[in-house]
């Protein structure tokens, strides 16, 4: 008998932010729904309304039938009519119900596009574009034209998924819109890590700067960001480009920085190593001594396995002391890296302070766009930064994890891996042939 293949049923996790009234943003962050419930969810009905509105109205065919006839529409529960009116406007006459039925066609087109782009099994996040109040007035025309692209196993609007900077801005806006303590079922991700959306509420829970816990919480975030930069440079710059190890003038400063300890923070708004402090290079290089010894042995073994025999022999006769003394004599490269690191950390600190106190949707949206632009501009100054398109999203992910952990949250970081599953490109799916990164079966804590 052939083996029986079982698949997890298709589920959508809807993520949609929209300013449906001036200064008021309505959020759906990871709303868990079945595919047939997507159209009612877009219209304003939720699965939790089942006891009141009934099962039929929470399906695509049920809500379509309700709008087909005004006499039938008048039989709906009052709470359902109010929910639908928030999306379609007043529904107190046959003419307005007929107009709403025409607008419903744009949502039906959107659900068909989601069904065509989504995988055939399992759970997938469906992200819709953010609508400010001006765009909300044209929501039906805009929803009809939405197309999707993949980013870290999620369906994002094509205009967002096509550019790493807009992906970072979109994820920052999601993080800034999450309330602390809310169990949201979405994720933010970058490079090879992802964090559950419930951890994003830590940004809005940052206390004022004069609060006694402020610096302790921010230090947790800044240390996580510094570790993320070191890990990215270790995995991307060193191990993906082993030929760089043949040049000590280029590789040794990077090795020392990667294996040094992050600056733990100091009161007085000192979040990173300061190149103005005398002796800062000795603090940084001194913390790298033990880790650098282990790294040299690893480099020697790995380069030999990958048939870089000359590099392996070179590091077989190289000591950690020799590397540290060379970097202490010429630390210009390390200085430039530390300066960029300080810019990135302070930019995230400033953004966190802003979104924690802002009540203006427009201000938050602009701050998220500026954060993404500044992060992408800054990372290009790092060694190998020209190919660091995914690093800003990783920094936002790690910063969220570090801040949430400092506040007492215990949401675990998840490793991302390259999926062997391929998705058939359909419709106008953008970047359908890109690599899809999905979460591993087991989450991996980075607290150590």
C-alpha positions in Angstrom: 0.0 0.0 0.0 1.5 3.4 -0.9 2.1 5.8 2.0 -0.7 8.2 2.9 0.4 11.8 2.7 -1.2 14.1 5.1 -1.0 17.9 4.9 -1.8 20.6 7.3 -4.9 22.5 6.2 -4.4 25.8 4.6 -4.8 28.7 7.0 -4.3 32.4 6.5 -2.9 34.8 9.1 -4.1 38.2 7.9 -2.0 41.3 8.6 -3.6 44.6 7.7 -3.1 48.1 9.0 -5.5 50.9 7.9 -6.3 54.3 9.1 -10.1 54.2 8.7 -10.6 57.4 10.6 -8.3 60.4 11.1 -5.8 59.4 13.8 -7.3 56.0 14.3 -5.5 52.9 13.0 -7.4 49.6 12.9 -5.2 46.6 13.1 -5.4 42.9 12.1 -2.1 41.4 13.1 -2.0 37.7 12.4 -5.8 37.1 12.4 -6.1 33.3 12.0 -8.7 32.4 9.5 -9.6 29.7 7.0 -9.5 30.5 3.2 -13.3 30.7 3.0 -13.3 33.3 5.9 -10.9 35.7 4.1 -13.7 37.7 2.3 -15.8 38.1 5.5 -12.6 39.1 7.4 -11.9 41.8 4.9 -15.5 43.0 5.1 -15.2 43.4 8.9 -16.5 40.1 10.3 -14.4 37.9 12.6 -14.5 34.2 13.5 -15.2 35.2 17.1 -18.6 36.6 15.8 -19.8 33.1 15.0 -22.3 32.8 17.9 -24.0 36.1 16.8 -23.8 36.1 13.0 -23.9 32.4 12.3 -21.8 30.1 10.3 -23.1 31.0 6.8 -22.2 34.7 7.0 -18.6 33.8 7.9 -18.1 32.2 4.5 -17.5 33.8 1.1 -20.7 32.5 -0.5 -22.7 33.6 2.6 -21.6 37.2 2.6 -22.0 37.4 -1.2 -25.6 36.1 -1.0 -26.3 38.6 1.8 -25.5 41.5 -0.6 -27.4 40.2 -3.5 -30.8 41.3 -2.2 -31.7 44.2 0.0 -34.6 42.3 1.6 -32.2 39.5 2.6 -29.7 42.0 3.8 -32.2 43.6 6.2 -32.5 40.2 8.0 -28.9 40.3 9.2 -28.1 40.9 12.9 -27.7 44.5 13.8 -24.1 43.9 15.0 -23.2 42.4 11.6 -24.7 45.4 9.7 -22.6 47.7 11.9 -19.4 45.8 11.2 -20.1 45.8 7.4 -21.0 49.5 7.5 -17.5 50.3 8.9 -16.1 48.9 5.7 -18.7 49.7 3.0 -20.3 52.9 4.5 -24.0 53.3 5.4 -26.1 50.4 4.3 -29.6 51.7 5.0 -31.1 51.6 1.5 -31.3 49.3 -1.5 -29.1 51.7 -3.6 -26.3 51.7 -1.0 -26.4 47.9 -0.6 -26.2 47.6 -4.4 -23.2 49.9 -4.5 -21.6 47.9 -1.7 -22.1 44.7 -3.7 -20.2 46.3 -6.6 -17.4 47.2 -4.2 -17.4 43.7 -2.9 -16.2 42.5 -6.3 -12.8 44.1 -5.7 -12.5 42.1 -2.5 -13.5 39.0 -4.3 -10.7 39.6 -6.8 -8.3 40.1 -4.0 -9.3 36.8 -2.3 -8.8 35.0 -5.7 -5.4 36.5 -6.0 -4.5 35.3 -2.5 -5.8 31.8 -3.2 -3.7 31.6 -6.4 -0.5 32.8 -4.7 -0.7 31.0 -1.4 0.7 27.5 -0.9 -1.6 24.5 -1.1 -1.0 23.4 2.4 0.1 24.8 5.7 -0.2 28.3 7.3 0.9 31.5 5.5 0.9 35.1 6.5 -1.1 37.4 4.1 0.0 41.0 4.4 -2.0 43.8 2.8 -0.6 47.3 2.1 -0.9 50.0 4.7 -3.7 52.5 4.0 -3.5 56.0 5.4 -6.7 58.0 5.6 -6.3 59.3 2.1 -5.8 55.8 0.6 -8.6 54.4 2.7 -11.1 56.5 0.8 -9.9 54.7 -2.4 -9.6 51.3 -0.7 -11.8 49.4 -3.1 -9.9 50.5 -6.2 -6.5 49.9 -4.5 -7.5 46.4 -3.2 -8.5 45.3 -6.7 -4.9 46.0 -7.9 -3.0 44.3 -5.1 -0.5 41.7 -6.2 1.8 39.6 -4.0 5.4 38.5 -3.7 7.2 36.2 -1.3 9.4 37.4 1.5 10.6 34.9 4.1 7.7 32.6 3.4 5.1 35.4 3.7 2.8 36.9 1.1 3.6 40.6 1.0 2.3 43.2 -1.4 4.4 43.1 -4.6 5.6 46.7 -4.2 6.8 45.9 -0.7 8.4 42.5 -1.4 10.3 43.7 -4.5 12.6 46.0 -2.4 14.5 45.1 0.8 14.1 48.7 2.1 10.3 48.6 1.8 10.3 45.2 3.5 12.2 46.7 6.4 9.8 49.7 6.6 6.8 47.4 6.5 8.1 45.2 9.3 9.0 48.3 11.3 5.4 49.6 10.9 4.0 46.2 12.1 6.3 46.3 15.1 5.4 49.9 16.0 1.6 49.0 15.8 1.7 46.1 18.2 0.5 46.6 21.8 2.6 45.0 24.6 1.2 41.8 25.9 -1.0 41.0 22.9 -0.7 37.6 21.4 -0.3 38.4 17.7 0.3 35.6 15.2 2.6 37.2 12.7 6.4 37.4 12.5 9.2 39.8 11.5 12.3 38.3 9.9 15.6 39.1 8.4 18.5 37.1 6.9 18.3 33.9 9.0 16.2 34.8 12.0 12.6 35.4 12.8 10.7 36.5 16.0 7.1 36.1 16.9 4.9 39.2 16.5 3.9 39.2 20.2 7.5 40.3 21.0 7.0 43.5 18.9 4.9 45.1 21.6 8.1 45.8 23.5 8.7 48.9 21.3 5.5 50.6 22.5 6.3 49.7 26.1 9.7 51.5 26.3 9.5 53.8 29.3 10.5 57.5 29.3 14.2 58.2 29.3 14.2 59.4 32.9 12.7 56.1 34.1 15.0 54.0 36.2 14.5 50.9 33.9 15.1 52.8 30.7 18.8 52.2 30.2 18.7 48.6 31.4 16.1 47.8 28.8 17.8 49.7 26.0 21.1 48.0 26.8 19.4 44.7 26.2 18.4 45.9 22.7 21.7 47.5 21.8 23.7 44.4 22.8 21.5 42.2 20.6 22.1 44.6 17.6 25.8 44.4 18.1 25.7 40.6 18.2 23.7 40.6 15.0 26.2 42.7 13.1 29.1 40.4 14.3 27.2 37.3 13.4 26.3 38.6 9.9 29.9 39.5 9.2 31.1 36.1 10.4 28.6 34.2 8.3 28.6 36.4 5.2 31.9 38.1 5.0 34.2 35.4 6.3 32.7 32.0 5.5 31.0 32.9 2.2 34.2 34.6 1.0 37.1 32.5 2.3 39.5 34.1 -0.1 39.4 37.2 2.0 41.3 35.3 4.7 44.4 35.2 2.6 45.0 38.9 3.1 45.8 39.7 6.8 45.5 43.4 6.3 41.9 42.9 5.3 40.8 39.9 7.3 42.4 40.3 10.6 40.6 43.4 11.7 37.3 41.7 10.7 38.2 38.6 12.7 39.0 40.6 15.8 35.8 42.6 15.6 33.6 39.6 14.9 35.0 37.7 17.9 35.0 40.6 20.3 32.3 41.1 23.0 29.5 43.7 22.3 29.7 46.8 24.5 27.4 46.1 27.5 26.3 49.7 27.8 26.9 52.5 30.2 24.7 55.1 31.7 24.9 58.5 30.0 23.6 57.4 26.6 26.7 55.3 25.9 25.5 52.3 23.9 28.6 51.2 21.9 32.3 51.5 22.0 33.4 55.1 21.6 36.4 55.8 19.5 36.9 59.0 21.5 37.7 57.1 24.6 41.4 56.4 25.2 42.2 52.7 25.2 38.9 51.6 23.6 40.8 49.4 21.1 42.4 47.5 24.0 39.0 46.8 25.6 37.7 45.5 22.3 40.7 43.4 21.4 41.1 42.1 24.9 37.6 40.6 24.9 38.4 38.8 21.6 41.4 36.8 22.7 39.8 33.5 23.8 37.2 33.4 21.0 39.9 34.2 18.5 42.0 31.2 19.5 39.0 28.9 18.8 38.3 30.7 15.6 41.8 30.2 14.2 41.5 26.4 14.8 38.1 26.4 13.0 39.5 28.5 10.1 42.4 26.1 9.7 40.1 23.0 9.6 37.4 24.5 7.4 39.8 26.0 4.8 41.5 22.7 4.5 38.2 20.9 4.0 37.3 23.4 1.2 40.7 22.8 -0.4 42.2 26.3 0.5 45.4 24.6 1.5 47.6 27.7 1.5 45.2 29.6 3.7 45.0 26.6 6.1 48.8 26.3 6.4 49.1 30.1 7.0 46.6 30.0 9.9 48.3 26.9 11.3 51.3 29.0 12.1 49.3 32.1 13.2 48.5 32.8 16.8 45.8 35.0 18.3 48.4 37.2 20.0 49.9 37.9 16.6 46.6 39.0 15.2 45.7 41.2 18.2 49.1 42.9 18.1 48.7 43.7 14.4 45.2 45.1 14.8 46.3 47.3 17.8 49.0 48.8 15.6 46.6 49.6 12.7 43.0 49.7 13.8 41.5 52.0 11.1 39.2 49.3 9.7 37.9 48.4 13.2 37.4 52.1 13.9 35.2 52.5 10.8 33.2 49.4 11.7 32.6 50.7 15.2 31.5 54.1 13.9 28.9 52.4 11.7 27.8 50.2 14.5 27.2 53.3 16.7 25.1 54.9 14.0 22.9 51.8 13.6 22.4 51.4 17.3 21.6 55.0 18.0 19.2 55.1 15.0 17.2 52.2 16.5 17.3 53.8 19.9 15.9 57.0 18.5 13.2 55.2 16.6 12.2 53.2 19.7 11.8 56.4 21.7 9.7 58.0 19.0 7.2 55.1 18.4 6.8 54.5 22.2 5.3 58.0 22.7 3.8 58.9 19.3 0.1 58.8 18.9 0.1 60.1 15.3 -0.2 57.4 12.6 1.4 59.6 10.0 4.4 60.3 12.3 4.9 56.6 12.9 4.6 55.7 9.3 7.2 58.4 8.3 9.5 57.3 11.1 9.4 53.7 9.9 10.2 54.7 6.3 13.1 56.9 7.5 14.4 54.1 9.8 14.5 51.7 6.9 16.3 54.2 4.6 18.8 55.1 7.3 19.6 51.5 8.1 20.1 50.5 4.5 22.3 53.5 3.9 24.4 52.8 6.9 25.0 49.1 6.4 26.5 49.8 3.0 29.5 51.3 4.7 30.4 48.0 6.4 32.8 45.6 4.8 30.8 43.6 2.3 27.9 46.0 2.9 27.0 46.3 -0.7 25.4 42.9 -0.5 23.9 43.5 2.9 20.3 44.0 1.7 18.9 41.6 4.4 21.0 43.0 7.3 18.6 45.9 8.2 15.7 43.5 8.6 17.9 41.3 10.7 18.9 44.2 13.0 15.2 45.1 13.5 14.4 41.4 14.3 17.3 41.0 16.7 16.6 44.4 18.3 13.0 43.3 18.9 14.2 40.1 20.5 16.7 41.8 22.7 14.3 44.5 23.9 11.5 42.0 24.6 13.9 39.7 26.5 15.1 42.6 28.6 11.4 43.3 29.5 10.9 39.8 30.7 9.4 38.3 27.5 10.5 34.8 26.6 9.5 34.6 23.0 12.2 32.5 21.4 14.1 33.4 18.2 13.6 31.1 15.3 16.2 30.0 12.8 15.3 30.3 9.2 16.5 27.8 6.6 16.3 27.6 2.9 13.2 25.6 2.0 13.3 22.8 -0.6 9.7 23.4 -1.3 9.0 25.3 -4.5 5.9 27.4 -5.2 4.4 27.5 -8.7 4.4 31.1 -10.0 0.8 32.2 -10.7 -0.8 35.3 -12.0 1.3 38.4 -11.4 3.2 37.0 -8.5 6.4 39.0 -8.1 9.7 37.3 -7.3 8.0 33.9 -7.3 11.3 32.3 -8.1 13.2 33.7 -5.1 14.5 31.6 -2.3 11.8 31.0 0.4 13.0 30.9 4.0 10.8 29.1 6.4 11.1 28.5 10.1 12.8 25.4 11.4 10.7 22.9 13.3 12.3 23.9 16.6 12.9 27.4 17.7 16.4 28.3 18.8 17.0 30.6 21.7 19.8 33.1 21.2 19.9 34.2 24.8 23.3 32.5 25.3 
